[in-house]
Amino acid sequence: MGVQTSKSINSINEKKLIAEIEARDLFYLAGESKDPSGLWPSEASLLVFGISLESAKALVNRYNQNGFVYIGNDSIPQLILLR
């Protein structure tokens, strides 16, 4: 289960993550993740194109995320849990 962090820490981490993605010249779209049950607050999310699975794992680990959804060349979404 995730650990909730403050909005200010999330905002700082999001800016660092976006800077790293842009430094790698990767295209991305910003979005928002929502808990359908409403128990967990909404938070910013990113859809990053052209990143390998291993690079995505390293990036997600660096920003202490529990996991992410990855879609490879087979177009099948996979939930990748790291914690």
N, C-alpha and C positions, 0 to 999 in steps of 0.2 A: 504494500500500500504506500502511496505517496505521502510526502510530508509537505504541508502547506508552507510557503514562504511569503514574505511580505510583498506587496505590490511594487515597492521601490527596488527590492532585490531582483524581482522578476523582470522589471523594466531594464535594469542595468545589464542583466544577463542576456536579455533579448537583443539589446543594442550591440553587445559584444559578439553574439552569435551572428547577427546580420552583417556586421563588419567583416567577420571571418568568411562568411559565405560570399560576400561581394569581393573580397580579396582573392578568392579562388575563381572569380568570374563565373559563378554559377547563377542561373536564373532561378528566381523564387517568387512565390506569391504569399502574401500575408493573409492569415485567416484567424479564426477564433474557435477554440475547442470548448464545447459545452457539455456538461453532465446532464443527460436527459432527466435524471431523477432530481436535479437541483441541489444535491448534497455538497457538491464540489463547485467552487466558483469558476466562472469562465476564465480562460486564459488565452493569451496570444499563441498562435501556432504558425508554422511555416511549411509550405509545400516546396521542396527543393528538387529541381530537375537536374539530371545528369550526374548524380553523385553515386559512387559505388557503394555496395553494402558495407564493406569494411570501413570506408571513409565516413559513412553515415554513423556507424557504430562508434567510431572514435570521437566524432563530433558530439554525439548525444551523451557519451560518457563524460566528455570534458565539461559539459554543462549540467551534469548530475540529474539527467532525466531518467525515468524508469524504463522507457522504451519509446518506440515509434512505429509507424506503419511504413513499410517499404514495398515498392512495386518495381520489380525487375523487368527484364526484357520479355518475360512470359506474360506480362500484364496482370499477374495474379497478386493482389494485395496480401502482405504478410504482416502480422503483428509481431514485432521483434521486442521481446522483453529482456532487459539487461540486469534487472535486480530481482 
